Amino acid sequence: MKAIIAYIKPHKLESVTLALHHVEGLSGVSVSDIRGFGRGRGVGVAQTIKEGPADFIPHVRLEIVCRDALVEPIVETIRREAHTGLRGDGKIFVWPVEEAVRISTGERGEEAV
């Protein structure tokens, strides 16, 4: 199993999630509104949120846990749909998941996802 964490622009959320609905076998996605900064530090960005000494840019965080075979179609779907060609489109990270447990049934591993 793998965990996929993607940071995308808020206005791309709808197109990304609609496209993810077409990935066969995808069991779900968690979405969070977040803010942060990257290399550009929010310079010249209209949606910058000023908090103390730091300027933050709003983004959306997608969290997905899936079978290994689904990683490439999911990553490619997010990359394609979140792309605007502008700086700050976001990032996608993938790493291994050691275990998953479904609380309601006690299922473990891929069956829990």
Short mmCIF file of the C-alpha atoms (twelve columns), coordinates in Angstrom:
data_MODEL
# 
_entry.id   MODEL 
# 
loop_
_atom_site.group_PDB 
_atom_site.id 
_atom_site.type_symbol 
_atom_site.label_atom_id 
_atom_site.label_alt_id 
_atom_site.label_comp_id 
_atom_site.label_asym_id 
_atom_site.label_seq_id 
_atom_site.Cartn_x 
_atom_site.Cartn_y 
_atom_site.Cartn_z 
_atom_site.pdbx_PDB_model_num 
ATOM 1   C CA . MET A 1   0.000   0.000  0.000   1 
ATOM 2   C CA . LYS A 2   1.010   3.582  -0.575  1 
ATOM 3   C CA . ALA A 3   0.008   6.984  0.751   1 
ATOM 4   C CA . ILE A 4   -0.353  9.821  -1.750  1 
ATOM 5   C CA . ILE A 5   -0.349  13.386 -0.450  1 
ATOM 6   C CA . ALA A 6   -0.982  16.114 -3.000  1 
ATOM 7   C CA . TYR A 7   -0.986  19.877 -2.538  1 
ATOM 8   C CA . ILE A 8   -2.978  21.669 -5.233  1 
ATOM 9   C CA . LYS A 9   -4.492  25.091 -5.920  1 
ATOM 10  C CA . PRO A 10  -7.993  25.446 -4.431  1 
ATOM 11  C CA . HIS A 11  -9.642  26.299 -7.759  1 
ATOM 12  C CA . LYS A 12  -8.429  22.965 -9.216  1 
ATOM 13  C CA . LEU A 13  -10.111 20.816 -6.535  1 
ATOM 14  C CA . GLU A 14  -13.321 20.225 -8.465  1 
ATOM 15  C CA . SER A 15  -11.635 19.075 -11.677 1 
ATOM 16  C CA . VAL A 16  -9.175  16.870 -9.757  1 
ATOM 17  C CA . THR A 17  -11.862 15.160 -7.671  1 
ATOM 18  C CA . LEU A 18  -14.169 14.660 -10.671 1 
ATOM 19  C CA . ALA A 19  -11.297 12.998 -12.549 1 
ATOM 20  C CA . LEU A 20  -10.375 10.838 -9.535  1 
ATOM 21  C CA . HIS A 21  -13.933 9.443  -9.533  1 
ATOM 22  C CA . HIS A 22  -12.989 7.711  -12.807 1 
ATOM 23  C CA . VAL A 23  -9.990  5.841  -11.328 1 
ATOM 24  C CA . GLU A 24  -11.259 2.285  -10.942 1 
ATOM 25  C CA . GLY A 25  -10.582 0.873  -7.485  1 
ATOM 26  C CA . LEU A 26  -9.964  4.188  -5.723  1 
ATOM 27  C CA . SER A 27  -11.661 3.838  -2.330  1 
ATOM 28  C CA . GLY A 28  -11.665 7.483  -1.243  1 
ATOM 29  C CA . VAL A 29  -9.932  10.813 -0.812  1 
ATOM 30  C CA . SER A 30  -9.601  13.100 2.207   1 
ATOM 31  C CA . VAL A 31  -9.448  16.844 1.524   1 
ATOM 32  C CA . SER A 32  -8.173  19.626 3.793   1 
ATOM 33  C CA . ASP A 33  -7.904  23.372 3.270   1 
ATOM 34  C CA . ILE A 34  -4.391  24.435 4.235   1 
ATOM 35  C CA . ARG A 35  -2.020  27.356 3.871   1 
ATOM 36  C CA . GLY A 36  1.725   27.544 3.556   1 
ATOM 37  C CA . PHE A 37  4.565   28.829 1.442   1 
ATOM 38  C CA . GLY A 38  7.113   27.387 -0.944  1 
ATOM 39  C CA . ARG A 39  10.175  28.644 -2.731  1 
ATOM 40  C CA . GLY A 40  8.381   31.751 -4.003  1 
ATOM 41  C CA . ARG A 41  7.263   32.663 -0.470  1 
ATOM 42  C CA . GLY A 42  3.989   34.046 -1.848  1 
ATOM 43  C CA . VAL A 43  5.599   37.027 -3.524  1 
ATOM 44  C CA . GLY A 44  3.209   38.624 -6.008  1 
ATOM 45  C CA . VAL A 45  0.348   36.193 -5.330  1 
ATOM 46  C CA . ALA A 46  -3.089  37.815 -5.002  1 
ATOM 47  C CA . GLN A 47  -4.497  35.229 -2.548  1 
ATOM 48  C CA . THR A 48  -1.690  35.590 0.000   1 
ATOM 49  C CA . ILE A 49  -2.814  35.383 3.641   1 
ATOM 50  C CA . LYS A 50  -0.797  37.628 5.944   1 
ATOM 51  C CA . GLU A 51  -0.166  36.118 9.406   1 
ATOM 52  C CA . GLY A 52  2.534   37.762 11.453  1 
ATOM 53  C CA . PRO A 53  5.892   37.836 9.689   1 
ATOM 54  C CA . ALA A 54  4.909   35.162 7.127   1 
ATOM 55  C CA . ASP A 55  2.767   35.351 3.998   1 
ATOM 56  C CA . PHE A 56  0.856   32.123 3.379   1 
ATOM 57  C CA . ILE A 57  -0.795  30.888 0.197   1 
ATOM 58  C CA . PRO A 58  -4.009  28.828 0.404   1 
ATOM 59  C CA . HIS A 59  -3.789  25.299 -0.991  1 
ATOM 60  C CA . VAL A 60  -5.779  22.093 -0.746  1 
ATOM 61  C CA . ARG A 61  -4.269  18.880 0.613   1 
ATOM 62  C CA . LEU A 62  -5.490  15.561 -0.803  1 
ATOM 63  C CA . GLU A 63  -4.717  12.375 1.125   1 
ATOM 64  C CA . ILE A 64  -5.174  8.966  -0.486  1 
ATOM 65  C CA . VAL A 65  -4.155  5.485  0.667   1 
ATOM 66  C CA . CYS A 66  -4.311  2.883  -2.090  1 
ATOM 67  C CA . ARG A 67  -2.973  -0.389 -3.471  1 
ATOM 68  C CA . ASP A 68  0.424   -0.131 -5.168  1 
ATOM 69  C CA . ALA A 69  -1.125  -0.772 -8.597  1 
ATOM 70  C CA . LEU A 70  -3.240  2.393  -8.335  1 
ATOM 71  C CA . VAL A 71  -0.404  4.798  -7.545  1 
ATOM 72  C CA . GLU A 72  0.526   5.694  -11.115 1 
ATOM 73  C CA . PRO A 73  -3.032  6.280  -12.409 1 
ATOM 74  C CA . ILE A 74  -3.865  8.386  -9.338  1 
ATOM 75  C CA . VAL A 75  -0.668  10.444 -9.488  1 
ATOM 76  C CA . GLU A 76  -1.055  11.025 -13.227 1 
ATOM 77  C CA . THR A 77  -4.709  12.037 -12.821 1 
ATOM 78  C CA . ILE A 78  -3.843  14.578 -10.125 1 
ATOM 79  C CA . ARG A 79  -0.843  15.891 -12.072 1 
ATOM 80  C CA . ARG A 80  -2.842  16.309 -15.268 1 
ATOM 81  C CA . GLU A 81  -5.910  17.919 -13.685 1 
ATOM 82  C CA . ALA A 82  -4.048  20.208 -11.248 1 
ATOM 83  C CA . HIS A 83  -1.651  21.550 -13.870 1 
ATOM 84  C CA . THR A 84  -2.074  25.199 -14.845 1 
ATOM 85  C CA . GLY A 85  1.424   25.820 -16.179 1 
ATOM 86  C CA . LEU A 86  2.020   28.498 -13.571 1 
ATOM 87  C CA . ARG A 87  4.429   28.471 -10.664 1 
ATOM 88  C CA . GLY A 88  2.926   27.021 -7.502  1 
ATOM 89  C CA . ASP A 89  0.721   24.347 -9.088  1 
ATOM 90  C CA . GLY A 90  1.616   22.120 -6.144  1 
ATOM 91  C CA . LYS A 91  3.386   18.882 -5.315  1 
ATOM 92  C CA . ILE A 92  2.584   15.176 -5.046  1 
ATOM 93  C CA . PHE A 93  4.340   12.887 -2.581  1 
ATOM 94  C CA . VAL A 94  4.145   9.079  -2.392  1 
ATOM 95  C CA . TRP A 95  5.425   6.843  0.398   1 
ATOM 96  C CA . PRO A 96  4.850   3.327  1.735   1 
ATOM 97  C CA . VAL A 97  2.119   2.506  4.239   1 
ATOM 98  C CA . GLU A 98  3.025   -0.282 6.657   1 
ATOM 99  C CA . GLU A 99  -0.462  -1.102 7.922   1 
ATOM 100 C CA . ALA A 100 -4.107  -0.089 7.686   1 
ATOM 101 C CA . VAL A 101 -6.867  -1.068 10.107  1 
ATOM 102 C CA . ARG A 102 -10.590 -0.498 9.567   1 
ATOM 103 C CA . ILE A 103 -11.884 0.478  13.008  1 
ATOM 104 C CA . SER A 104 -15.466 -0.731 12.449  1 
ATOM 105 C CA . THR A 105 -14.587 -4.284 11.367  1 
ATOM 106 C CA . GLY A 106 -10.991 -4.871 12.402  1 
ATOM 107 C CA . GLU A 107 -9.970  -5.643 8.796   1 
ATOM 108 C CA . ARG A 108 -6.284  -5.133 8.142   1 
ATOM 109 C CA . GLY A 109 -4.087  -4.406 5.157   1 
ATOM 110 C CA . GLU A 110 -5.477  -3.654 1.689   1 
ATOM 111 C CA . GLU A 111 -8.927  -4.923 2.717   1 
ATOM 112 C CA . ALA A 112 -9.089  -2.073 5.244   1 
ATOM 113 C CA . VAL A 113 -8.497  0.511  2.554   1 
# 
